[in-house]
Amino acid sequence: MKVVVTQRTDLETIYRNRFARTEVRRNQVWQVLTRHFFQKWDRETDVVVDLGAGYCEFIDNIRGGHKYAIDLNPATHQKASEDVTVLSEDVTRPWSLTSESVPVVFTSNFFEHLPSKQVLTHCLSEIYRVLQSGGFLNALGPNIRYCYDVYWDFFDHSLR
């Protein structure tokens, strides 16, 4: 596993406290999701980027030619499998990935952590820049219809 560090924050403590004692179950859920749904969108030879990879439940379980996990959480490099390159970089700045080099970018429950719509626009521009022609972004987000009253209670959920 290759680790590239460009910024360190207190994210490790935040998420260790938030997800304590749920890691095994969360990984089991992602094993099922990747095997029975997401793998059909990712060829085993594809370069796959997991944006906001967190504890790497998606990227560790998906099969791909080369796998990248982008996250500022210092724990990400500890959670990533040996076949995952961790890019610990600030997504509000230009990314280190080469233009038009990635067929698939995946993200789950990440965009709401960004501090502004301007930062989201930059992030989407970087996704577009690194995607190959015909590549795609597979983005999951919360279903606010079912959690509107509590979802924004977590202090790092900023973007609405």
Order of alpha helices (4+ residues) and beta strands (2+ residues): beta-alpha-alpha-beta-alpha-beta-alpha-beta-beta-alpha-beta-alpha
